[in-house]
Each structure stands twice: as structure tokens, then as C-alpha cells.
Amino acid sequence: MSCVETIQAYAFRSLGFGERLLPKGEYTLCEHFTLIGSGMIWNVYFGVLALLTGFFLAVALAVGKSNANPMWRKPAEWFIFVFRGSPLFIQFFFAYACFLSLKGVSNFFDPFTSAWLGALIVLFFNTAAYSGEIFYGALLSIPKGDIEAADAYGMTGWTRFRRITFPTMMRLAWPAYTNEAIFLFHATTLVFFSGFPAWRQKGDALYYASYFADKTFNPFVPYPILAFYFILLTLLIISIFGFVNRRLNKHLPQERRSKTKLKLNLIR
Amino acid sequence: MFSYCTDPSTLEGLSWLSCYLTTGKHMNLYISVFVVLVLLAITAPVALLFGFGAASAARSKFLPLRWFGMGYTSIVRGVPDIAFFLFFVIALDQAFEWMRHKVKCPDWDQPIRQGIDFVVCDAAKLPLSTAPQWVHETYGFFLAVLTFSIVFGAFAANVLYGAMRAVPRAQIETAEAYGMTSRQAFWRILVPQMWVYALPGLSNLWMVLIKATPLLFLLGVEDIVYWARELGGTKTARFTDYPHPNWHVWYFAALLVFYLCFTKVSEVALDRIMKRLTKGQATAGGEAQRKAAA
């Protein structure tokens, strides 16, 4: 099979289109690249959707955690503690077991046991907890003067939050949030190793990479290819988030702008 | 385990549970908790050592060494750590076997990679095919520890590199003014002072390391996740005295609670260490402590 044919056959294999059987026998470099790249679709799907939905819950959690009323504060604190204090790997296993037993109760829970929904929900809660903590930290470090100025203008409640608190919180949290996004995408590789079945061998990039490594007993080809794809993805995330960061800091003089600095302390 | 456990089908409630939780397989589960603790106890210092080496290498004046340090620390940024775990376990195993092969069987003329097989001579196999079971298990655990140390060493290197740069320049200049060589200044001034800057990052890393321990399961070690899956599955009366439906939920809930307690305890302990270390330091934290005491 030529490389073009391979791409035609396997480019969307992870979604169930194209050739049914995975390649056999001698594996070409082209097959490695196509199939692992095809698996990346799932990583991007999980990462993007969890990040987009998790953002809103994270803001709610941050506001809740900074609330003086324990009725709002306690649930937010506990939610963040449970999801940040336990390994994502165990969370996946636990959620899968939960959904599996709920499936016996009602048909409604059928889709929850497949990765596309069940794992997405876990990732959504997980990233909401991590980013919620980041946003909460940013909320605490909003300059006092900003709030006082808003008060002096007579802004209260929702108006003050929308015009002053929220934009400043975003600006302060953004560098850390960029890291969170990167490591969320890394965390998506855990999905198919943690209970959620890869139905008809429709898996993510790491699933295919480990498939090749198991078959050929040669880790030196598939994993560097996976690394290549993920480094590309990381660079893409950094550039998109850097663009947003520049917009958030637009009004500030050059030396006060917050720079995105890659830190490594957010893997879960 | 208890004397009344001889016929579990007659038991009810708590006494049944006490028997159920002390079966031989559950003992394996409890032992695997110690496996996790041993892994942490070995990995943390070794990773710190790797990290210290790499951070020092990244500061070196010798260019290739600096490249090595920089490359080692930055490669983990872009790639998921789990990919490293899966990669290193096979790669290290093959590297060891290949080296032993070169030493022990110099007159072997066939290629090592034959198509999709990796073939070394019998004497170079690790562990030897005649070795007892516990050697195989220990070797697997050793590979896992080494893999964890390499990956977390890279993270630690990043933290320590930052901490070394955070030590005020004036401290080194003072040391040089006293006539210390750069090696003396490094060991006597920089290294003792960098820990307070490194601790927030290192404690974060410790939390991450705790939360990475379930990945042992993926490396083929029989750890708590393995036993939770094994014990939680549906058991019929034919194979066991304690039949039960699928209890995965309860086992994983227990693991979840175990990890939550573990991270909470670590958090409290690390807070205490941080308080101890900041005492008398020229940082914002130290200043706050001084003001509170006055």
C-alpha cells in the first residue's frame, strides 16, 4: 500500500471510518504517522470540549470559593479538594464503575459508559477543579485599588464583577491557565487506559502508539511520533493562549504585562 | 484469618465483612499499599538526585553538558508523562538486555532486531528465564522505579534550576569577595540557600508524584489498582467462599479516599516544613513570620 492509500484508509480510523482492520505484519513509518495522527482527533476532542465547558464551571467555583457564605463556599471547596487531591487515573476508574452500575438502573446511562461522554464528564469536572483553584488564586490577588475604584464609580454586584473583577481575574490567571490547558491535553491520553473501552479499536493517539509498541516490541518509533504530535499540539496551544494573553494585557504598559511562563507543576 | 471464618456462608453483617476483608487476596491488596509507599520512598530521593545533577549540568560552563541538562529538562514539557512511562519501561529493558548481550555473547552473529522480534542470547535475558518468580517481580518494580525517577527527575531539575537562579546574586558576589572559588560558592552558599525557593515547587512535585503512583498499574506492577480491579469484579459462588456482584465502585471509592487522605496529610506536613525553612530567610514569608513574632 502506498502512503496516500494508507492515509485514505486510516486517517479517520479512530472515528470508525475507512479500513476496519488495523495494519498487520511489517509496519511502515507512514502507517505509524497516519494512525497515531488519527488518534489525535480524540485527544483534541476531549481537550477542547473539556476546556470550553470546564471554563464556566471553574469561574463559578472560584466565585463560590471566595464567597463568605459557607453554603456556597463549602461545596466549592470540597469539589476542588476531591478532584485535585486524587489521581485522575483513579477518578476515571471510579467514574466508569459508577456509570456501569447506573446503567443497570436506567437506559439513560448507556452512553455514559462509552469514552466519548463518560470520560469527557470526568475531564470536565477535573479541569474545572484545577482551573477553579487557579481562578480563585487570581481572584485573591486582584489589586485592592481596582475594587476601590469600581466602588468609587458606584459599581456594585454584577456590573462590578463583569467590568472589573472578571477581566482582572482572567488577566492574572491566564499564564497559569495556559499550563492547565497544556496538561489537560496531556491528561486526555489516560482515557483509554483506565477502564473506558476502546470500542472496535477506536482509540486515541497513545492507544495506537502502544498498539504499535506491543506488536513490534520496538518503542523507539511510535512513542517519538506521539511526542512529535504532542509537541506540535503544545506549541499550538501556547500560540492561541498567547494571543488571548496579549489581548487581556492590551491596556497595560509594557513592563506590567504578565508573561506566559511554562511551568511544570500541573500534571495530575 | 479469624477462627469463626471457616464457613463464611453462615455469617452475616459485620462478622462476614471482617472475614471478607482479611482473605489472602485482600492481604495482597494491603501489601500493595506498601509497594506504593516503597516506590515513593525510593523514587523521591533518586529523582531529586537526578534533578540536582541535571540542574547543575544545565548551569555548567561546558556546552555539551549544558545542552544535555537543558534537553533533559525541556523534553518533558511537551509530551504526556504517561507516554514516557510506557516508553521507558520497554526501552530500558531492551537497553539492559542489549548491553548484556554485547558483553556476554560477543560471538553472536544474528541481528538483534529480526523483523518484529527482539532477540538476544539466552545468557543475556533479564531476568534469566531460570530465575524464580520473585526476581521477575522485583526486576519489574526496579524498572518502574527507574522510569519514575527519570521522568520526575526532569521535573525536579526544572524546579531546582529555577531555585538556583532565584538565590540573590549578591550572595554569590559576597562569597566571591571572600575569595571562595566558584565551586566553594556553589556548595557553601548557593546549595544551602536554594531549598527555600525550591520547596513550593518540590512540594507540588511530591503531590504530583503521589498522584502518579496508580500509573504503576500500566507498567505491569501488581499495585493497588490491579488488586482493586481483581477483587472488585463479580465473584460467583463456584470460585470463592465470598460471592458478590460487581463491587468495583466500592473498591475505587476506597482508593479515592486513600489518596485524598494521603495528599491531605502531605499538605499539612509540607506546610510545617515550609514554616521551618522560611524562618530567618530574606523572603516575603520570612518577613511575615518576623512581623508576627514581634
Interface residues (C-beta under 8 A of the other chain):
Chain A: E26 Y27 F81 V82 G85 S86 P87 L88 F89 I90 Q91 F93 F94 Y96 A97 C98 L100 S101 F185 H186 A187 T189 L190 F193 L206 A209 S210 A213 K215 T216 F217 N218 P219 F220 Y223 L226 A227 F230 I231 T234 L235 L262 L264 N265 I267 R268
Chain B: I75 V76 R77 G78 V79 P80 D81 I82 A83 L86 F87 I90 A91 Q94 R113 G115 I116 D117 F118 F155 N158 V159 G201 N204 L205 V208 I210 K211 A212 T213 P214 L215 F217 L218 V225 A228 R229 G232 N246 H248 V249 Y251 F252 A253 L255 L256 Y259 L260 T263 K264
